Amino acid sequence: MKRKALFIINPVSGGKKKDGVPEIVEDYLDPNVFEYDVEFTTGIFHAHDLAKAAVGEYDVVVAVGGDGTVNEVASAIAETDTVLGVIPYGSGNGLSRFLSIPMDAQGAIKTMNAARIVTIDAGKANGQWFFNMAGMGFDAHISHVFAHGSEKRGFFNYFKSSLQEIARYKSQSYRIEIDGRYYNREAFMLSIANSSQYGNNAHVSPQASVQDGLLDVCIIRPFPLWRFPEMGLRMFTKTADRSKFVEIIKGRNINIVRTQPGPIHLDGEPQSAGIDININIVPHTLKVIVGSLYKY
């Protein structure tokens, strides 16, 4: 019996044109395995609404876009039997890279044909889902700058904005409770990692797993500005956890109290939050098609 798939295409994610995606799907999706439909989103949360309506009607819902599109779709099908597929078209594609999903559309669709399915954990921050990474501090500040500026997304522009903003960004004090233990920390950045990386193969928590029932609380302490290139290099060489400026604590239930409200991000998408943020892991919550090189 064929599986039914719905491809949800975000035409604006990652600044990449996707007009030709339906033709690529037609050419590479195995007709002996799938029958399918295609929908283009028309605005924010439309992907979520389409995915939610697809539960029970489709076996697989495919997010065609970046981490934000993946979050919208996955949030709608989490804790159901509907399977997530991903064709990465974003600027970072953090979760897709972690799950070894090919970065080209043809390869990602061939991965779908193989239908290697695993069940992964997800996080919730103040009741909202995230599947790859949540955070506050400098990375949330940069996400906020991007959302309210004219810069296009992409690694180069992200790096350029980071250089422009880092000199004037002020670290914050955080009171962090992790599974009943308390930590007072001054942090430049506080990342809550389900997978190991932000995107573009920049790994903040190299030992993170989406299947261990834990979140990695990554505390990046204030560091001298001249060490910024070193910190970046460590992320791309999977050695961030060896830096004296990085502390990683694993846990299930996390409460963070900071000195002032401001930006946070969930899977790279910025929003505002208050001083008190409650985060927890929800184990075994999302079925997803992964690449052949993903190890679990």
C-alpha positions as CSV (number, residue, x, y, z in Angstrom):
1,M,0.0,0.0,0.0
2,K,1.4,3.4,-1.0
3,R,2.1,6.1,1.6
4,K,0.5,9.5,1.3
5,A,2.8,12.5,1.5
6,L,2.1,16.2,1.7
7,F,4.9,18.6,0.6
8,I,4.5,22.0,2.4
9,I,6.7,24.5,0.6
10,N,7.7,27.8,2.2
11,P,8.5,30.0,-0.9
12,V,10.4,32.6,1.1
13,S,12.6,30.6,3.5
14,G,16.4,30.9,3.1
15,G,16.0,33.4,0.3
16,K,16.0,30.5,-2.2
17,K,13.5,30.1,-5.1
18,K,11.4,27.0,-4.9
19,D,9.3,27.2,-8.0
20,G,10.9,24.1,-9.4
21,V,10.4,21.9,-6.3
22,P,7.2,20.2,-7.5
23,E,9.0,19.1,-10.7
24,I,11.9,17.8,-8.7
25,V,9.5,15.8,-6.5
26,E,7.8,14.5,-9.6
27,D,11.1,13.4,-11.0
28,Y,12.7,11.8,-7.9
29,L,9.9,10.6,-5.6
30,D,9.3,6.9,-6.1
31,P,5.7,6.5,-7.4
32,N,5.7,2.9,-6.2
33,V,6.2,4.1,-2.6
34,F,4.3,7.4,-2.5
35,E,1.4,9.3,-3.8
36,Y,1.6,13.0,-2.9
37,D,0.1,16.5,-2.9
38,V,1.9,19.9,-2.8
39,E,0.9,23.1,-1.0
40,F,2.7,26.5,-0.9
41,T,2.5,28.5,2.2
42,T,1.2,32.1,2.0
43,G,2.3,33.5,5.4
44,I,3.4,32.9,8.9
45,F,1.8,29.8,10.7
46,H,0.3,28.6,7.4
47,A,2.7,25.7,7.3
48,H,1.6,24.8,10.9
49,D,-2.1,24.9,9.9
50,L,-1.6,22.8,6.8
51,A,0.4,20.2,8.7
52,K,-2.2,20.1,11.5
53,A,-4.9,19.5,9.0
54,A,-2.8,16.7,7.4
55,V,-2.7,14.6,10.5
56,G,-4.7,11.4,10.0
57,E,-5.0,12.1,6.2
58,Y,-1.3,11.8,5.3
59,D,1.4,9.4,6.5
60,V,4.2,11.8,5.9
61,V,4.3,15.6,5.9
62,V,7.4,17.2,4.3
63,A,8.7,20.6,5.3
64,V,10.4,22.3,2.3
65,G,12.2,25.2,3.9
66,G,14.5,26.1,6.8
67,D,14.5,25.4,10.5
68,G,11.6,27.8,11.0
69,T,9.4,25.9,8.5
70,V,10.5,22.6,10.1
71,N,9.5,23.9,13.5
72,E,6.0,25.0,12.2
73,V,5.4,21.6,10.6
74,A,6.9,19.5,13.4
75,S,5.0,21.4,16.1
76,A,1.8,20.4,14.4
77,I,2.5,16.7,14.1
78,A,4.5,16.1,17.3
79,E,3.0,13.3,19.5
80,T,1.2,11.8,16.5
81,D,2.0,8.9,14.2
82,T,2.5,11.3,11.3
83,V,6.1,11.2,10.0
84,L,8.2,14.4,9.3
85,G,10.2,14.6,6.1
86,V,12.5,17.5,5.3
87,I,13.8,19.0,2.1
88,P,16.3,21.6,3.4
89,Y,16.0,25.0,1.8
90,G,17.0,27.3,4.7
91,S,20.1,29.3,5.5
92,G,21.3,27.0,8.4
93,N,19.4,23.8,8.3
94,G,20.6,22.7,11.7
95,L,18.3,19.8,12.4
96,S,18.5,18.5,8.8
97,R,22.3,18.5,8.9
98,F,22.3,16.7,12.3
99,L,20.0,14.0,10.9
100,S,22.3,13.6,7.9
101,I,19.6,14.6,5.4
102,P,21.2,15.6,2.1
103,M,21.3,19.4,1.5
104,D,20.2,19.0,-2.1
105,A,16.6,18.5,-3.0
106,Q,17.2,15.4,-5.2
107,G,19.2,13.7,-2.4
108,A,16.6,14.6,0.3
109,I,13.8,13.1,-1.8
110,K,15.9,9.9,-2.4
111,T,16.2,9.7,1.4
112,M,12.5,9.9,1.6
113,N,12.2,6.9,-0.8
114,A,14.4,4.9,1.6
115,A,12.1,5.9,4.5
116,R,14.5,5.3,7.3
117,I,12.4,6.5,10.2
118,V,13.5,7.3,13.8
119,T,11.7,8.8,16.7
120,I,13.4,11.9,18.3
121,D,13.0,14.0,21.4
122,A,11.8,17.6,21.4
123,G,11.9,20.5,23.8
124,K,9.3,22.9,25.1
125,A,10.1,26.4,26.2
126,N,7.2,28.1,28.0
127,G,5.0,25.5,26.3
128,Q,6.2,26.1,22.8
129,W,8.0,23.3,20.8
130,F,11.6,23.4,19.6
131,F,13.3,20.5,17.9
132,N,16.9,21.6,17.3
133,M,18.0,24.5,19.5
134,A,16.5,27.2,21.8
135,G,18.5,30.0,23.2
136,M,18.9,33.4,24.7
137,G,21.7,35.9,24.9
138,F,23.8,36.9,21.9
139,D,22.4,34.4,19.4
140,A,18.9,35.4,20.2
141,H,19.9,39.0,19.9
142,I,21.3,38.4,16.4
143,S,18.1,36.5,15.4
144,H,16.2,39.5,16.6
145,V,18.4,41.9,14.5
146,F,17.9,39.8,11.4
147,A,14.1,39.7,11.9
148,H,13.9,43.4,12.1
149,G,16.5,44.4,9.6
150,S,17.0,44.2,5.8
151,E,19.8,41.7,5.8
152,K,19.2,38.4,4.0
153,R,19.8,35.3,5.9
154,G,22.9,33.2,5.3
155,F,26.2,32.3,7.0
156,F,28.1,35.3,5.6
157,N,25.5,37.9,6.7
158,Y,25.1,36.2,10.1
159,F,28.9,36.4,10.6
160,K,29.0,40.0,9.5
161,S,26.1,41.0,11.9
162,S,27.9,39.1,14.7
163,L,31.0,41.1,14.2
164,Q,29.0,44.4,14.1
165,E,27.0,43.6,17.3
166,I,29.5,41.7,19.5
167,A,31.4,44.7,20.7
168,R,28.4,46.5,22.1
169,Y,26.5,43.4,23.4
170,K,26.3,43.1,27.2
171,S,26.3,39.7,28.9
172,Q,23.5,38.9,31.4
173,S,23.3,37.1,34.8
174,Y,21.2,34.0,34.9
175,R,19.9,31.8,37.7
176,I,19.6,28.3,36.2
177,E,17.8,25.4,37.8
178,I,18.5,22.0,36.2
179,D,16.7,19.0,37.6
180,G,16.6,20.6,41.1
181,R,20.2,21.9,41.1
182,Y,20.9,25.6,41.0
183,Y,23.7,27.5,39.1
184,N,24.3,31.2,39.1
185,R,26.1,32.2,35.9
186,E,27.1,35.3,33.9
187,A,26.7,34.3,30.3
188,F,27.3,35.8,26.9
189,M,25.0,33.2,25.4
190,L,22.8,30.4,26.8
191,S,21.8,27.7,24.3
192,I,19.5,24.8,25.0
193,A,20.6,22.1,22.6
194,N,18.6,19.1,21.5
195,S,20.8,18.5,18.5
196,S,24.5,19.5,18.5
197,Q,24.4,22.4,16.1
198,Y,22.9,25.7,15.3
199,G,23.2,25.1,11.5
200,N,25.9,25.4,8.9
201,N,27.8,22.7,10.8
202,A,28.5,25.1,13.8
203,H,28.4,22.7,16.8
204,V,27.9,24.3,20.2
205,S,27.3,20.9,22.0
206,P,29.2,18.2,20.1
207,Q,28.0,15.3,22.3
208,A,24.3,16.2,22.1
209,S,21.8,13.6,21.0
210,V,18.2,13.9,19.9
211,Q,17.4,10.5,21.3
212,D,18.9,10.5,24.8
213,G,15.9,12.1,26.7
214,L,18.1,15.0,27.7
215,L,18.7,18.6,26.7
216,D,22.2,20.2,26.8
217,V,22.3,23.5,28.6
218,C,25.3,25.2,27.0
219,I,26.6,28.2,29.0
220,I,29.0,30.4,27.0
221,R,30.7,32.7,29.5
222,P,31.9,36.2,28.5
223,F,35.2,35.9,26.7
224,P,37.7,38.5,25.4
225,L,36.8,39.9,22.0
226,W,40.1,38.8,20.5
227,R,39.1,35.2,21.2
228,F,35.9,35.4,19.0
229,P,37.6,33.7,16.0
230,E,38.8,30.9,18.2
231,M,35.3,30.4,19.6
232,G,33.9,30.2,16.1
233,L,36.6,27.8,15.0
234,R,35.9,25.5,17.9
235,M,32.3,25.3,16.8
236,F,33.2,24.2,13.3
237,T,35.8,21.7,14.6
238,K,33.4,20.2,17.2
239,T,35.6,21.3,20.1
240,A,33.4,24.0,21.7
241,D,33.0,21.7,24.7
242,R,36.7,21.8,25.4
243,S,36.9,25.6,25.7
244,K,37.2,27.0,29.2
245,F,34.5,29.5,28.3
246,V,31.9,26.8,27.6
247,E,30.1,24.8,30.3
248,I,27.6,22.1,29.3
249,I,25.1,20.6,31.8
250,K,22.6,17.9,30.7
251,G,19.1,17.8,32.1
252,R,15.4,17.2,31.7
253,N,13.7,20.1,33.5
254,I,15.2,23.5,33.3
255,N,14.1,26.9,34.7
256,I,16.0,30.0,33.8
257,V,15.6,33.4,35.5
258,R,17.4,36.3,33.9
259,T,17.8,39.9,34.9
260,Q,15.6,41.4,32.2
261,P,13.1,40.4,29.6
262,G,14.1,40.3,25.9
263,P,14.6,38.1,22.9
264,I,14.8,34.3,22.9
265,H,14.8,32.1,19.8
266,L,13.2,28.7,19.1
267,D,14.9,26.9,16.3
268,G,16.4,30.2,15.1
269,E,13.0,32.1,15.1
270,P,13.1,35.1,17.4
271,Q,10.4,36.1,19.9
272,S,10.2,38.0,23.1
273,A,10.0,36.5,26.5
274,G,10.0,37.6,30.2
275,I,12.6,37.0,32.8
276,D,11.3,33.5,33.8
277,I,11.6,30.7,31.2
278,N,10.7,27.1,31.8
279,I,12.1,24.5,29.5
280,N,11.7,20.7,29.5
281,I,12.4,17.7,27.3
282,V,9.6,15.6,25.8
283,P,11.2,12.2,24.9
284,H,10.3,10.2,21.8
285,T,7.8,12.7,20.4
286,L,8.5,13.1,16.7
287,K,8.9,10.5,13.9
288,V,11.2,11.7,11.2
289,I,12.9,10.4,8.1
290,V,16.7,10.6,8.5
291,G,19.6,10.2,6.1
292,S,21.6,7.0,5.6
293,L,24.6,8.3,7.5
294,Y,22.6,9.2,10.7
295,K,23.8,7.0,13.6
296,Y,21.6,6.1,16.5
